[in-house]
Structure formats: C-alpha cells, structure tokens
Amino acid sequence: MTSNIAKFLLLSLSLLTFHPPSTSQSFSPYLGRRGQWQLLQSNIGISAMHMQLMHDNKVMIFDRTDFGMSNISLPDGRCRFDANDQALIIDCTAHSILYDIPTNTFRPLMLQTDAWCSSGAILPNGTLIQTGGFNDGDHVIRSFSSCLNEQCDWIEFPNYLSQRRWYASNHILPDGRIIIVGGRKQFNYEFFPSNSRTFRLKLLRQSYDYRDENNLYPFLHLLPDGNLFIFANTRSILLDYKRNRVVREFPMIPHKVPRNYPSSGSSVLLPINENTDGIEAEVLICGGAPRGSYHRAETGTYIAAASTCGRLMVSDQNPKWTMETMPTSRVMSDMILLPTGDVIIINGAQSGTAGYDDGRNPATIPLIYRPEGLSTWRFSTMAASSIPRMYHSTAILLPDGRVLVGGSNPHAKYNFTALFPTDLSLEAFSPPYLSPEYSPIRPTILSLNNRLGYGNSRFVVRFHVEEFLSEEVLSVRIVSPSFTTHSFSMNQRMVILRLLLASSESSNTHTVDALGPSKAEIAPPGYYLLFVVHAGIPSNGAWVKIG
C-alpha cells in the first residue's frame, strides 16, 4: 500500500514539475500546487532594499540613510550623527535590522554612512563585507560578524575603497578575496582586501550608453575554470582577473535588449554538476527592458518589459545563446536558485524600468523555471502575492526552502500614499515542494559532518524518509547564501556533489556517501546550505563550512 502511495506522489510531482506556460491568474483549489504565501511581518521599520542570509539563520536587511527617518528607532536612545547627511544630521532611527528566522523577530542596527545601492559578499569565516553606497558611504567598507550575545553591530571603515562604488557588483573568489566591479561611471574593478590598485575594464565602458541607459550592477559568475563571467547590458566576457586579461568575448545576447540597471533583468549560474565527466557551466539571464525604456518612463510612457530568457553554455568551445519566452514580460525581478535546481523568478513589473516611479503593471505572480524540463514545458505560474514588489524589492532563499521576500520603495523618500506605496513588510513564499502531500518522500537530515574539504574529501549524510523510492532520484547539493539587491543575487551558486554510495540502515533511515567539491573554483571557501533532494523534494538545509 505504502509503495503505491509513493508511486502516486512521484507521479504527482512529475505532473507538477512540467507545467505548460500560462498567463492565467486562476489557480487550482489546492494552493499547494501553486505555492503559498505567508505574511511574516507587516512592518519591520525599513524597506528591504538589500538582504543577506547569515550562517546563524539570521538575515541582514538594510536600506539607505539619506531620506530621513525610518519607522524603527535605534535602541537605548542612540542616535546617528552625520554632518554629511543630505536629510538629517541627527537621526535616531535605524536603517538596518537583523531578522531572526526561527523566532520571526528582528532588532535594529546602526548604519553610520549611506549604504544606498551598495553590494556585498560573505568572507570564508562568515563575516559579511558590504561595499560602497552613496554620498559619504561610496568609499566605505562595512563588516558584520554574527555573535551570541545579540550585541554585535556594523563596523565601518571609511575611505577604504579606491574608487566610488555605487551600483557595483561583488563576487567571492577561490582565494577568499572579494572582487568589486563597476559602479556609476566606474569602468574598473578592485579587490577586498585592498592592494590600493584599480584595474580598467573595457567592457563596462563599451557597454555604457551615455544617452539614457546605464550598465550598472553587472552580472558576475565565477566559472569552474577560475575565470569570471561578466555580463553588462548585452555583452559579456570571460575575465582572467589574476592577470587582468580578457580570455574571450561571448556572442551578444539576441534582440539587443539591455539587461542591466535600469533595464534590470536578472541572472543565475545554473547548477554545477560534479557527477558528469566534463563539468559544464551555463548562465541564464531573464527579463530586462527595451532600449530607451528608461527615458520613455521618465516622460510617462511605460514600454512592455522583455519576456525573453537567454541561456549560454559558457564552457562550450563555441557557445551560442538559446532564447526562450516567459509567460509574462518582466523587469526588476529576482531570480533565486531553489534547492531542487529550479529557478524562481519573483517580484518586479511587467512594464517600465527600474528607477523612481518608472515601473508599472506589477508582476505579482512568481514563475518557476525548470532548466532540465522539455523546452516547451519549463515555466510554471505560481500563486500571486497580494503585495506589489516593485523597485527596491528583494528575495533570498531560506534554509527551510522558503523564499523570503521584502522591500519595494520606488520613491526618493518613504511614501505610503503613492500608487505603489513604500512597503515595510516581509513575506515568505513556499514553493510547491513544501506542500504536505510530499511529506512521505521528504528527507530529514539526521547527521552529517559540518566541515567539508576539497578533492577526495568523503563525507556521510544520514537522513530519514518515510518512503524511499530509489537512489536514482537522490542528490546532495550545496547552495551559497546570496547577497540580493536590485534584481541580482550576488555570489549565488549551487553545486550538485558527487555521490558514491547510498545504503539503508532501516526502512526509514538511510545514508549517502558523497564527496566535497573538487576545488575552490567550483565552490569558494565559506558557509553553504546542504540539501538532500529525494524525488524532487528537498530536505531542510544544514549549514556546512567548506575549505
């Protein structure tokens, strides 16, 4: 009887996994098949412009300091004094919070300088390094390290950066350094820790449109060969950052639609699979806005956003873009890798661009894209959120497989009466794999070594599952927590680890032997979430440290 139930559930999952594209907003009565939304906090005091998951199951969230007061006070009567601030020299409100996932609570933090439109990455020791911003914050490095006594706060290092970094992108590197690329009129890159050198990057100057387009927040992806894929607007290169040398230039993405801010599309590096003979690397870029959209939006005309996605196998000898069409057009959406290897496309608008009040027609229906599905059956439409998440909204993956969503403030200040009001809430979206109907095949991790090495470093995961179907539908994956802002999740990557052996201790308890990542270019050192995925259903993530 139980085996029949398991087969039925696996069949149900396969029907769920390959769902035809649709623009309909009518949903199945069983909401689990379309995912479910949950309001976590109606007001966290700030709008979630930037988010980073930390390895102690807390989420760093921060906004900007130059618009005036937020809706949450600093603790213990503290106030921020900033003679350079453009709104308030003395400000007793917080512009950053630390959200605790298990307790659904948060506490305010002190940001001294302006972190508006900044970037960040996690060091191998778990410290968040946050770079740049606006005004007095544009040359600043900020760090945050988790602590047990709940007293830790931001530490700031003024004038650390060589250049102004406003709308730049970050990536952690195999040697533990962080590369910081671009920014407004910054056609160069530098590193943290700093050696006080700045390196020119011709791509950023070549892809910049001085009339009405920028190429800000360029997409960065570390490839298995150790080089850095950089995409700006329509063009992309492979950069050997060790030698400051462009290794190759890739074909221009078709249709000439810009994909970077303010024509903000999004990008992910699809999962790297260590179980294949030759390790491939493939980039997915979706959404954006046609050239000229920003200028037209400034005059009150909101052009339909791009509805295309492009895939490029960057590891091929002669890579070519493969284009696909989403069920809806999208700009300012976030793309998050789910534990299954699928990609959720969430937030944003269907017309206009990024920028103050430049977006219209909210994209409240998330899409799930399945890279391994048939080309005509890859997109599924999910349940709609009741909250428009427009410019300055964010999303990140949580350890339990939910997606945390917050932000939306397309205004120069907090405005709660506008067409798209400033939003201070947090929501969680539960993808269909969290539906109770899949509980019999959902794995629960019982034990594992939380330190993984490189190369032939073998480890064992013990897990429980009520109905174990087959090791053929079993995988172990690691996911790096991303720094998300402005539709780009920096440092996001997934590695499907090499499986050696699966065995059963009892009818419900099983073990799987696997190998850690083969090298730091596959998975840079640091903290990752490890998931056991069984028949398309993931366990909760367990934190492991690599390297």
Solvent accessible surface area in square Angstrom, and as a share of the most:
residue,aa,sasa,rsa
1,M,174,0.78
2,T,79,0.46
3,S,61,0.39
4,N,93,0.48
5,I,70,0.36
6,A,1,0.01
7,K,137,0.58
8,F,122,0.51
9,L,10,0.05
10,L,63,0.32
11,L,104,0.52
12,S,6,0.04
13,L,16,0.08
14,S,48,0.31
15,L,117,0.58
16,L,18,0.09
17,T,34,0.20
18,F,79,0.33
19,H,52,0.23
20,P,59,0.37
21,P,65,0.41
22,S,37,0.24
23,T,93,0.54
24,S,54,0.35
25,Q,127,0.56
26,S,86,0.56
27,F,57,0.24
28,S,36,0.23
29,P,140,0.88
30,Y,90,0.34
31,L,89,0.44
32,G,5,0.05
33,R,81,0.29
34,R,32,0.12
35,G,1,0.01
36,Q,88,0.39
37,W,54,0.19
38,Q,101,0.45
39,L,101,0.50
40,L,20,0.10
41,Q,37,0.17
42,S,84,0.54
43,N,69,0.36
44,I,1,0.00
45,G,2,0.02
46,I,0,0.00
47,S,1,0.01
48,A,0,0.00
49,M,2,0.01
50,H,0,0.00
51,M,0,0.00
52,Q,1,0.00
53,L,2,0.01
54,M,2,0.01
55,H,54,0.24
56,D,49,0.25
57,N,46,0.24
58,K,28,0.12
59,V,0,0.00
60,M,0,0.00
61,I,0,0.00
62,F,1,0.00
63,D,0,0.00
64,R,11,0.04
65,T,1,0.01
66,D,14,0.07
67,F,12,0.05
68,G,10,0.09
69,M,130,0.58
70,S,10,0.06
71,N,78,0.40
72,I,30,0.15
73,S,75,0.48
74,L,9,0.05
75,P,49,0.31
76,D,139,0.72
77,G,71,0.68
78,R,97,0.35
79,C,56,0.33
80,R,3,0.01
81,F,125,0.52
82,D,10,0.05
83,A,69,0.54
84,N,97,0.50
85,D,16,0.08
86,Q,119,0.53
87,A,45,0.35
88,L,58,0.29
89,I,88,0.45
90,I,107,0.54
91,D,2,0.01
92,C,56,0.34
93,T,15,0.09
94,A,1,0.01
95,H,2,0.01
96,S,0,0.00
97,I,0,0.00
98,L,8,0.04
99,Y,2,0.01
100,D,24,0.13
101,I,21,0.11
102,P,101,0.63
103,T,85,0.50
104,N,51,0.26
105,T,71,0.42
106,F,61,0.25
107,R,49,0.18
108,P,26,0.17
109,L,0,0.00
110,M,28,0.13
111,L,2,0.01
112,Q,62,0.28
113,T,17,0.10
114,D,3,0.01
115,A,0,0.00
116,W,24,0.08
117,C,0,0.00
118,S,1,0.01
119,S,0,0.00
120,G,0,0.00
121,A,0,0.00
122,I,27,0.14
123,L,28,0.14
124,P,35,0.22
125,N,93,0.48
126,G,2,0.02
127,T,16,0.09
128,L,0,0.00
129,I,5,0.03
130,Q,0,0.00
131,T,0,0.00
132,G,0,0.00
133,G,0,0.00
134,F,31,0.13
135,N,44,0.22
136,D,36,0.19
137,G,0,0.00
138,D,21,0.11
139,H,56,0.25
140,V,2,0.01
141,I,1,0.01
142,R,0,0.00
143,S,14,0.09
144,F,1,0.01
145,S,56,0.36
146,S,36,0.23
147,C,38,0.22
148,L,184,0.92
149,N,100,0.51
150,E,72,0.32
151,Q,139,0.62
152,C,24,0.14
153,D,33,0.17
154,W,20,0.07
155,I,104,0.53
156,E,38,0.17
157,F,91,0.38
158,P,89,0.56
159,N,126,0.65
160,Y,74,0.28
161,L,7,0.03
162,S,39,0.25
163,Q,60,0.27
164,R,74,0.27
165,R,1,0.00
166,W,24,0.08
167,Y,5,0.02
168,A,1,0.01
169,S,0,0.00
170,N,0,0.00
171,H,3,0.01
172,I,15,0.08
173,L,0,0.00
174,P,19,0.12
175,D,86,0.45
176,G,12,0.12
177,R,66,0.24
178,I,0,0.00
179,I,0,0.00
180,I,0,0.00
181,V,0,0.00
182,G,1,0.01
183,G,5,0.05
184,R,66,0.24
185,K,142,0.60
186,Q,27,0.12
187,F,24,0.10
188,N,20,0.10
189,Y,0,0.00
190,E,2,0.01
191,F,7,0.03
192,F,25,0.10
193,P,80,0.50
194,S,40,0.26
195,N,81,0.42
196,S,95,0.61
197,R,143,0.52
198,T,46,0.27
199,F,24,0.10
200,R,213,0.78
201,L,4,0.02
202,K,142,0.60
203,L,5,0.03
204,L,5,0.02
205,R,139,0.51
206,Q,88,0.39
207,S,14,0.09
208,Y,31,0.12
209,D,15,0.08
210,Y,142,0.54
211,R,197,0.72
212,D,36,0.18
213,E,3,0.01
214,N,24,0.12
215,N,6,0.03
216,L,3,0.02
217,Y,3,0.01
218,P,1,0.01
219,F,4,0.02
220,L,1,0.01
221,H,7,0.03
222,L,0,0.00
223,L,5,0.02
224,P,16,0.10
225,D,88,0.46
226,G,10,0.10
227,N,25,0.13
228,L,0,0.00
229,F,0,0.00
230,I,0,0.00
231,F,0,0.00
232,A,0,0.00
233,N,3,0.01
234,T,9,0.05
235,R,56,0.21
236,S,0,0.00
237,I,6,0.03
238,L,7,0.03
239,L,2,0.01
240,D,8,0.04
241,Y,8,0.03
242,K,134,0.57
243,R,166,0.60
244,N,68,0.35
245,R,126,0.46
246,V,74,0.42
247,V,62,0.35
248,R,71,0.26
249,E,99,0.45
250,F,9,0.04
251,P,59,0.37
252,M,97,0.43
253,I,1,0.01
254,P,48,0.30
255,H,115,0.51
256,K,144,0.61
257,V,20,0.12
258,P,0,0.00
259,R,0,0.00
260,N,2,0.01
261,Y,16,0.06
262,P,2,0.01
263,S,0,0.00
264,S,4,0.03
265,G,3,0.03
266,S,2,0.01
267,S,1,0.00
268,V,1,0.01
269,L,2,0.01
270,L,9,0.04
271,P,32,0.20
272,I,1,0.00
273,N,50,0.26
274,E,11,0.05
275,N,63,0.32
276,T,58,0.34
277,D,157,0.81
278,G,49,0.47
279,I,56,0.28
280,E,100,0.45
281,A,1,0.01
282,E,28,0.13
283,V,0,0.00
284,L,0,0.00
285,I,0,0.00
286,C,4,0.02
287,G,3,0.02
288,G,0,0.00
289,A,0,0.00
290,P,41,0.26
291,R,103,0.38
292,G,16,0.15
293,S,0,0.00
294,Y,69,0.26
295,H,102,0.45
296,R,108,0.40
297,A,4,0.03
298,E,100,0.45
299,T,95,0.55
300,G,46,0.44
301,T,57,0.33
302,Y,63,0.24
303,I,46,0.24
304,A,65,0.50
305,A,8,0.06
306,A,9,0.07
307,S,36,0.23
308,T,25,0.14
309,C,0,0.00
310,G,0,0.00
311,R,24,0.09
312,L,0,0.00
313,M,45,0.20
314,V,3,0.02
315,S,55,0.36
316,D,61,0.32
317,Q,158,0.70
318,N,123,0.63
319,P,9,0.06
320,K,160,0.68
321,W,27,0.10
322,T,79,0.46
323,M,51,0.23
324,E,20,0.09
325,T,89,0.52
326,M,6,0.03
327,P,18,0.11
328,T,34,0.20
329,S,21,0.13
330,R,3,0.01
331,V,1,0.00
332,M,9,0.04
333,S,6,0.04
334,D,0,0.00
335,M,1,0.01
336,I,1,0.01
337,L,1,0.00
338,L,1,0.01
339,P,0,0.00
340,T,25,0.14
341,G,7,0.07
342,D,25,0.13
343,V,0,0.00
344,I,0,0.00
345,I,2,0.01
346,I,2,0.01
347,N,6,0.03
348,G,0,0.00
349,A,0,0.00
350,Q,42,0.19
351,S,14,0.09
352,G,0,0.00
353,T,0,0.00
354,A,2,0.01
355,G,5,0.04
356,Y,77,0.29
357,D,64,0.33
358,D,4,0.02
359,G,6,0.06
360,R,64,0.23
361,N,80,0.41
362,P,33,0.21
363,A,7,0.05
364,T,36,0.21
365,I,20,0.10
366,P,1,0.00
367,L,1,0.01
368,I,3,0.02
369,Y,0,0.00
370,R,13,0.05
371,P,8,0.05
372,E,160,0.72
373,G,4,0.04
374,L,124,0.62
375,S,78,0.50
376,T,94,0.55
377,W,106,0.37
378,R,36,0.13
379,F,7,0.03
380,S,1,0.01
381,T,5,0.03
382,M,1,0.00
383,A,11,0.09
384,A,37,0.29
385,S,10,0.06
386,S,108,0.70
387,I,33,0.17
388,P,46,0.29
389,R,8,0.03
390,M,4,0.02
391,Y,10,0.04
392,H,4,0.02
393,S,6,0.04
394,T,0,0.00
395,A,0,0.00
396,I,2,0.01
397,L,15,0.08
398,L,1,0.00
399,P,15,0.10
400,D,38,0.20
401,G,1,0.01
402,R,40,0.14
403,V,0,0.00
404,L,0,0.00
405,V,0,0.00
406,G,0,0.00
407,G,0,0.00
408,S,1,0.01
409,N,2,0.01
410,P,5,0.03
411,H,13,0.06
412,A,54,0.42
413,K,129,0.55
414,Y,32,0.12
415,N,56,0.29
416,F,99,0.41
417,T,130,0.75
418,A,29,0.22
419,L,123,0.61
420,F,24,0.10
421,P,57,0.36
422,T,7,0.04
423,D,25,0.13
424,L,12,0.06
425,S,7,0.05
426,L,0,0.00
427,E,7,0.03
428,A,1,0.00
429,F,0,0.00
430,S,26,0.17
431,P,1,0.01
432,P,4,0.02
433,Y,13,0.05
434,L,47,0.24
435,S,6,0.04
436,P,98,0.62
437,E,41,0.18
438,Y,2,0.01
439,S,57,0.37
440,P,25,0.16
441,I,0,0.00
442,R,49,0.18
443,P,2,0.01
444,T,75,0.43
445,I,34,0.17
446,L,83,0.41
447,S,49,0.32
448,L,43,0.21
449,N,84,0.43
450,N,91,0.47
451,R,135,0.49
452,L,8,0.04
453,G,27,0.26
454,Y,65,0.25
455,G,29,0.28
456,N,136,0.70
457,S,33,0.21
458,R,139,0.51
459,F,10,0.04
460,V,67,0.39
461,V,0,0.00
462,R,81,0.30
463,F,0,0.00
464,H,69,0.31
465,V,0,0.00
466,E,96,0.43
467,E,26,0.12
468,F,59,0.25
469,L,49,0.25
470,S,38,0.24
471,E,97,0.43
472,E,159,0.71
473,V,54,0.31
474,L,14,0.07
475,S,16,0.11
476,V,0,0.00
477,R,32,0.12
478,I,0,0.00
479,V,5,0.03
480,S,12,0.08
481,P,17,0.11
482,S,8,0.05
483,F,0,0.00
484,T,0,0.00
485,T,0,0.00
486,H,13,0.06
487,S,4,0.03
488,F,1,0.00
489,S,4,0.03
490,M,0,0.00
491,N,10,0.05
492,Q,10,0.05
493,R,3,0.01
494,M,1,0.01
495,V,0,0.00
496,I,22,0.11
497,L,0,0.00
498,R,97,0.35
499,L,47,0.24
500,L,76,0.38
501,L,98,0.49
502,A,17,0.13
503,S,54,0.35
504,S,71,0.46
505,E,98,0.44
506,S,59,0.38
507,S,94,0.60
508,N,52,0.26
509,T,21,0.12
510,H,6,0.03
511,T,14,0.08
512,V,0,0.00
513,D,20,0.10
514,A,0,0.00
515,L,26,0.13
516,G,4,0.04
517,P,0,0.00
518,S,50,0.32
519,K,86,0.36
520,A,22,0.17
521,E,42,0.19
522,I,0,0.00
523,A,0,0.00
524,P,2,0.01
525,P,23,0.15
526,G,5,0.05
527,Y,48,0.18
528,Y,7,0.03
529,L,2,0.01
530,L,0,0.00
531,F,0,0.00
532,V,0,0.00
533,V,7,0.04
534,H,0,0.00
535,A,5,0.04
536,G,30,0.28
537,I,0,0.00
538,P,2,0.01
539,S,2,0.02
540,N,93,0.48
541,G,15,0.15
542,A,23,0.18
543,W,43,0.15
544,V,1,0.00
545,K,44,0.19
546,I,1,0.00
547,G,51,0.49
